[in-house]
Amino acid sequence: MAKLVLNILPFMPKEAAAIFYFSVTPVKGAVTLHLSSLSEGVKSKLNTDRCVDGKLYTRFDVEFENATPVLVTFADDFSLYRTYLNIRIKDYFRGVDGVVVGSSFVDDVEIWIPAVDENTDTSKAYRRFNLKIFTNDRRSAPLLNVSYRGISCIFKHSVSELLDRGADSELFTQVVYNGRLFRYSNMPDVVADNLDLVYPKLGGSLCASLGVRFARRPIVNRYKHYHTILNCFKREYLDTDGFLAIIPHSGQWFDATENGLVSKIDNVGGAYRFGGGGVHTDFHRGMATYGPYVRVPNNHVKLFIIYSEADRDRVMKLHNELKGDSANSLKKYARILASYSKEHNIIITDDTNPLPDVEKALSAMVLSPNTSYFAIYISPISKVTANPVAKNVYFQIKQQLLQRGIVSQVLEREKMDSSAFCYFIPNIQVAMLAKLGAIPWTLAVPDSQELVVGIGAFKQQGRMVRYIGSTCSFAGDGHFRGYKAFPETSIRLLAGSIQRAIVEFCEKHGKPKRLVIHFYKDMSNRELQPIEEVLDKMELKIPVVILKINRTESSDFIGFDESVESLMPVCGTVVSLRNSSYLLFNTPRFDAGTMAVKGNPFPLRITLKANQPGLIDRPDRVNMLLQQVYNFSGMYWKSISRQNMPVTILYPSLLADFYMHFNSSLLPEAVGDKPWFL
């Protein structure tokens, strides 16, 4: 039987209340509080009329001159109690040699432990841990969440030295001074006055600027790796008498199974529908056996290649893989009736600056009006390159082709030269199908008459503007359409894109029974209001359920199945956390079946919100919503591998990434409603 434990330590305070001391005037060494964070019981015992800007000052249980003593009950003033414990935890770790202490962006305690084995000649490495005190809505006792956040490195050269060298200060995010972590943008004066003793954290942009690279050892099993590190941290730092005097925990990780918080979605490893009504649980075998669910709508398809002289052998290799009657050919596997149009090929004369050759060739290219064109660009540059100029070439070529109504695929030379290149061919063909307007596969589930809208975001390092993208899926047939992208601040445009999706859904399926929104962050009332106004305007009194799905896997809350050696929970496992928040494990470990996602993904953290009572209270309704998230993780038409993240979040993020780099958001109608960004 599974025994699923969470990285949480339950604890029971030694006292239920304590006397704290408050002042309405600033006090040296005191913590500043706002009246809104205190209970009415505490505020009633203070002379709050004398507060300036609603501020109070406290040193908690340390008495000071002119202070007002108040008996604080921790259950009633949990926020105050948590702040008190956080300060005590920081003081404890500041007494430990070599440890760096700070606060996260949400004021949890951040602890950096030296990782000497990861040091380099230019940097000192630390393993980062986050300590978060919270309460579960099912428990009265507090809990301590202990999370491992990976390795961070501090440059051995000071901020002062780097500024003298002409470094860009905007690349400094966090800095370390005297064992304490600060944000560079709001350093205290004492830190700013000693920049020769202040050392920057090495983030991605700063590393690129300094030419610093790290070679990290690959992690075979992330669950075992994190479990080992968390246990070592607990044993060495949290099981000590000093820490137990602050947080008197039991020493055992929280058993979610024993506490009845573990469930499972109903249909894990379920089937998907392919061509001719064929059903299969494996994407590759389903495609090979039945072909795409809906074929490319145009039988006139021409394929051409963009390459340099050095790529002639690679062009021949690609042509041999795709042509003919082999199992992996375009004709047999993807059922694409394409001809190789050699006269449309574009030969690059300068690998470092291919855009002029592409622009010139496209401007002179004659395209048949009833033909769909597909370009393959053999690139010497990886899409994940750290060089922003080189990376932008990829986006510019993509946009030039799109403006002529041509969808495309980039193949990296490095992958083409790999002996495993033949295994990439099915992925390439699936993406080709989708970009040409086909449907590779769809959900083999009954039509639920639901409209599911996914909204994701992308923010490029070094830019202040975040772009959001939206994609709409008709859940009955899995056909995605209505792609839009716009700056994050354009709330009305977001509501407009959802209105368009509703109109299209009504035209095709009739009135939707429910609107489900997969959102990349907490949706505020300010963001929800225009959407509700759209529904009112359309006279649609339908339920709206919002699922906040983090763009990255959860690393704050993780579950470990201690009944198996791998520690990996079974796929489809659900853990109920608090406040309608859940962990959904989409792992390669199945009770039966072979379909798997890549790697060892951590769980998705999903939080539910609804516009009407009763929509997310019943377990069966929650299960249905989480099942939908799981199903959409299999609708990724860029690969034949299941993803951990649903496409309702992945697709909009990919879309927003492109629009962040494009010079214009205008695209021809011929490609605008196809997933050209895959």
C-alpha positions, 0 to 999 in steps of 0.5 A, a space after each residue: 500500500 502506498 505511503 505518501 508523505 509530504 515535505 511538511 513537519 507538523 508541530 504543536 506550539 508549546 504555548 497557545 498565547 504570549 504577551 507581546 509588546 507594541 508601540 505606535 511610534 518607531 522603535 529601534 530594532 522593532 518590526 513594523 506591522 500594519 493594523 490590517 494584519 492584527 485581529 480585532 481583539 488585539 487592536 481593541 487593546 491598543 491606542 490605534 488612533 495615534 498610529 501613523 499610516 496604520 503602522 505599529 511597532 513590536 519586538 514581540 515578547 521583548 519588553 521596551 520603554 512605553 510599550 503596551 503589553 497585549 496577550 496574543 492568542 496565536 490561533 486568532 493572530 496566526 499571521 502575527 505568530 508566523 512573523 514572530 516564528 520567522 524572526 526567531 528562525 532567522 536568528 537561529 540560522 544567523 548563529 550557524 557558520 557559513 549560512 546565508 539567511 534571507 526572505 523570499 518574495 512572500 516573506 518566508 524564510 530562505 536559508 542557503 547552506 554551503 555546497 562546497 562540492 559545487 564551488 568553482 574558481 569564481 563562485 561559491 555555491 549554496 543549496 537553497 531551502 525555503 521554510 514556510 509556516 502555514 495552517 491547513 484548513 483541516 487542522 488547527 495545529 500549524 505546519 512547517 513546509 520545508 522545500 529545497 529550491 536547488 543550487 544558487 551561486 554567489 560570485 567571488 568578485 564584489 559588486 564594487 569591483 564589477 561596477 568599476 569594470 562597467 557591469 550593468 547594475 540592472 543584472 544584479 537581483 540578489 546580493 549577499 552581505 555579512 551572511 544576509 541576503 538582500 534585494 539589490 533594488 532596496 538594499 539598506 544604507 549600511 549595505 550600499 555603503 559597503 559594496 566592496 563586501 557585497 557579492 551578487 547572486 549569479 542569475 542567467 543574465 549576469 552569467 551571460 554578461 560575465 561569460 560564466 557557465 556551470 556544468 551541473 551533474 545530471 539528476 537521474 531521479 529527482 524524487 530520490 535526490 530531493 528526498 535525500 537532500 531534505 532529510 539531510 537538511 532536517 537532520 543537520 539543522 531542524 532536528 537540533 535542540 536549538 531549532 526544536 525550541 522554536 518549532 517543536 516538530 515531531 521529526 516525521 514528515 507529514 503522512 498524507 495517506 494516513 490523514 486521508 488527503 490522497 485520492 486518484 483521478 479516475 482514468 489514468 493512461 486513458 485512450 486517445 482517438 486517431 484516424 478512422 475512429 481508431 483508439 490507442 493509449 500510445 501516441 506513436 503507435 496510434 499514429 502509425 496504426 491509424 494515422 491522424 484524427 483529421 488529415 491535412 485539409 489541403 492535398 496540395 502541400 509543398 515542402 522546401 528547405 532553408 539551409 547553407 552549403 555546409 548542410 547539403 548532406 543533412 538535406 539529403 538525410 532529411 529527404 531520405 527520412 521523409 520520402 517514400 513508403 517507409 513506416 516513418 515517411 510523410 505518406 505512411 506515418 502522417 498521411 501528408 500528401 506533400 511534394 518536395 519543391 526543390 525550386 523553392 529551397 533557400 540557400 544561406 550564404 552567411 550562417 551568422 546573418 541568414 535573414 537577408 538571404 531569406 528575405 530576398 528569396 521570399 520576396 521573389 518567391 512565387 506561391 500557388 494560391 491553392 497550395 499549402 507551403 511548409 519550410 524546414 530551416 536547418 539551423 546552426 543555432 540552438 533555440 535555447 542559446 544564451 545569445 539573445 542576438 543569435 536567438 532572435 534570428 530564429 524568431 525573425 525567420 519564423 515571422 518572415 515565413 508566416 507573413 507569406 502564409 508559410 508555416 515552418 519547423 526548425 531543425 538544429 544541426 546538432 540533433 540532425 547529426 545525432 545517431 538518434 535523429 530518426 527518433 525525432 522524425 515522428 515528433 517533426 511529423 506530428 508538429 507538421 500536421 498541426 501546423 498545416 491544420 490537421 488534428 493528430 489525435 483528440 480526446 476519446 471522451 464524451 462531448 462535455 459541452 464545456 469550453 476550456 480556455 487556457 491562458 499562459 504567459 511569457 516574460 523575457 529576461 531583461 524586459 519589464 513587459 510580460 506577454 500573455 497568450 490565450 488558446 481556446 479548446 473545444 473540449 469535445 473534439 480537442 480542436 484548438 483555435 483562436 490564438 491571441 497574444 497581448 501585453 499582460 496589462 490588457 485585461 479587456 483584450 483577454 476578455 475579448 478573446 474569451 468572448 470570441 471563443 464563446 461565440 465560436 463555440 455557440 456557433 458549432 456546439 450550442 450554448 456551453 454548459 460551463 466555462 473552464 479557465 486554466 490560468 497561469 496565476 491567481 485570477 484577481 476579481 479585476 481580471 474576472 470582472 470583464 469576463 463576467 461582463 461578457 457573459 452577462 452581455 451574451 445572456 449566458 448564465 453559466 458556471 465559471 471555474 478557474 484553475 490556477 496552474 503554475 507554469 512550473 512544477 511545484 517545488 514547494 510542496 512535493 510528495 514521496 511514496 515511501 512504499 517504493 524504492 523510486 519514491 515516485 507517486 503513481 500517475 494520477 495521484 491527487 493530494 488535497 492541500 488547503 483552500 481548494 488547492 491540490 497536487 496532481 502527479 503526472 508521472 511515468 509510474 503507472 499501475 498498468 500501461 506503458 505511456 509515460 512523460 519525460 523525466 521525473 516531473 514533480 506535481 502540478 499545484 492546482 488551485 480552484 476558484 468558482 463564480 458560484 457556490 457548490 461548484 468545487 466543493 464535491 470530490 467528484 466535481 474536483 476529480 472531473 476538473 483535475 481529470 481534464 487537466 491530466 487529459 490535456 497534458 496528452 494533447 501536445 502536438 509537438 511530440 509523441 511524448 506525454 507532457 506533465 503540463 496541460 497544453 492549455 498552459 503550454 500553448 499560450 506560453 509558447 505563443 506569448 514567447 513568439 509575440 514577445 520577439 515579433 515586430 508585429 502581431 499581425 499574421 495572415 488569416 491562413 495561419 492565424 488559427 493554426 498552432 504555427 508556434 509549435 
